[in-house]
Amino acid sequence: MNKMRTLQQLQENYLVAVVRGNTEDDAWQKCKQIIEGGILNIEVTFTTPNAETVIKSLNTKYKNDVLIGAGTVMDATTARIAIMNGANFIVSPHFDAQIAMMCNLYTIPYLPGCSSVTEITTALQHGVDVVKLFPGDGLGADFIKNVHGPIPQVEMMPSGGVSIENMHEWYEKGAFALGIGSALTKGAQDGADRIIVEQTRAFVERFKNLKA
């Protein structure tokens, strides 16, 4: 999948599920429930044991239907491991120039965590197409509007604190996509808990209503 197609699919699917597993199987089960619930952008974080194996397995099963990426990528070595195992996009909680270079080498979108105009500008200078606003709940939806004043060309995806109750604020302010984490798995007893499907469907329905 080429870079532009990946970015297009990220935006079209809009909701990005950030999956943190306690174990490899826990992450796999969570991803299965979320995909069944209708979110088709999955970010498997490298806080998950054997995250690269989860990414590879998901790509094998859902390659033509679901966009699989890697999150909490802290260095270029981890980025390459993720890419070699099929990650279609790379997300980190910070900006790292070496990760940007690695992703550019393999034409993979890199979404670094940024929380200031200086960080966003630095990311753009290193070829980043979409920045992750992190932590989203600390910045607030108005941050997008304020940044778009002087830098209208930048695309931003909030992650951290996005909820069913506030997702409309981010959407209306012009977010490129929305990263959603614990809100999808809250209250689940384990990764196979059907409450994950239900909570995922609630986000998907809310997004459909916002588009309408």
N, C-alpha and C positions, 0 to 999 in steps of 0.2 A: 504494500500500500504506500503510495507516495505521500509526501508531506502535506500537500495542499488538500488531497482527498481526506487525510486524517483530520486536519483542522476543520474541514467542511462537515465531516461526520460528528466531530465533537460538538460543533455549534448546533447542528440539526437535532441531535439527540438531547443536547442542552444540559441534562442532568448527569453529573459525574459522581458515581458512588465511590467513596473512599473506604476501602475495606482493610481493616486491621484484624488479623487473625491471631488467636492465642497459640494455635498450632497450624500446620499446613492444612490439615483436614478441616479445621474450623474455618479457615479462610475460604477454602473450596466450597464448603456448604453455604457460607454466607453469600458468596458470589452466585451460586445456583439459585438461592432464594430471591436475591435482588434482580437477577436476569429474568426469572419467572414473573416478578412483579412489574417488569417493563422498563427498567433502566438499562441502557445498552452501551454506556460508557463506564468501564470499570477500572479503577486505579488501585492496584494491589500494593500496599506499602511494604517497604523493606524492614519494618519493625516486625513483620511476620516471618517466623522461621521458614527457611527454604522458599522465600517469596518467588525466586526465579522459577522454581518447579511449578508453583501454582500458576504463574503467568504462562508457562509453556503448555501446561495441561488445559488451561482455559482456551488458549489459542487453537489447540488441537480440536477441541469440542465445538467452539463457537466462532471459529475464524471468519466465516462469511457473514455473521450476524451481529457480533459484539466487538467493540473496540476495547482492547486490553492495553493498559499502560502500567507504569511503575511509579510508585510514590515514595516519599521520604528517602530519596536518592541523595546521599550526602557527598559523593565524590564521583569522579569520572570513571574509576574502575567499576563501581557498582552500576553506573549508567551503561557501560559496555556489556556487563553481565546480563543486565535486563534486556538490552537490545538484542543480544545474541540468542536470548530465549524468547524473542518474539514481541517484546514491548513495542507498542506503536507510538507511545508518547512517554516523556519522562517529566516527573514533577518533583520538586525539592522544596523544603521549607525556607530556603535562602537562595541567593544568587551565587553561582559559582562559575567563573569564566572557563575553567577546564571542562566542566560538564557541558557548557554551551558549545565548546569546540568539538567535543565528542559527538554531541547530537547533530551539529552541523555537518560533521564528517559523514554521518550515516543518514543525513536528511530526515531526522526524527524531530518532531516538535518538542521543545523544552519549555516548560512552564515553571519558572522559578518563583519562589515566594518573595514578594516585595511589600514593603509597608511605607515607602516614602517616594517622593518624586525623584530624588537622587538615585535610589535603587532602580526604579523603573527606567530612568534614562540610561543608566549603565547597562541594563538588560537589553534595551533596544539597540544600543551600540554594538552589542555582541550577537545580533541577529535573532533575538527572541521575538516571536510573533504574538504570543499571548502571555501575560504575566498573571501569576496567582496572587491575589490579594490575601495576605496572611499576617495575623489572624483576622478573619473577616469581621468577627463580632467586635473586635477592638477598633476597627476602622470605620465601619458603618457604610450604608449604601450611598450616602452623600459623597463619600470619597471618590467614587467613580465620576460623578458630575463635576466635582472640583478639579480632578486631574484632567478631565476632558476639556476643560477651559483652555489651559496652555498646551495640552498634548492631545488633541482630538483624535489622532490616528492610533493611539494605543488600545489594544483589546485587553480586557481584564476579567478574570474569573475569581470570585471570592471563594474562600474555603475556610471553614471554621466558624461555627455559629449560624450557618444557614438552616432555617427551619421552615416548616409549613406555614407558619404565621408571618414570617418576614420575607419569604422568597419573592413576593410581588414587588417589594421595594427594590431589590437588586435587579429584577427584570426590567422594571420601569426606568431605572437609572442607566440602563444600557449594558448590563453584564453580558459578556460573551458566552458564558456558561456558568453553571453553579456546581460547586463541589459540596457534596453532602456526605457526612460521616456518621456519627453516632446516632443521629436522628432516625436512621434506617434500622438500626439494630437495638434501639433502646427497649429494655424490658425482656429481651430474648434470653431464654435459658441456655441456649447453645446455638451454633451456627445453622442448625437445621430447623430452628423454631419458625413456625409458619407466620408468626407475628411480623417477621422481616418482610415476607411477601406482602402482607396487608399494609404495612407502613410505606413500603416502596410504591405500591399502587396508589396510595393517597397522594404522594408527591407527583406521580405521573399524571393523575387526574387534575391536580391543582395546576400543573404546567399547561395541560390542554386547555383549561379554562382561561388561563392568562393569555395564551395565544389567540383564543377566540375573541 
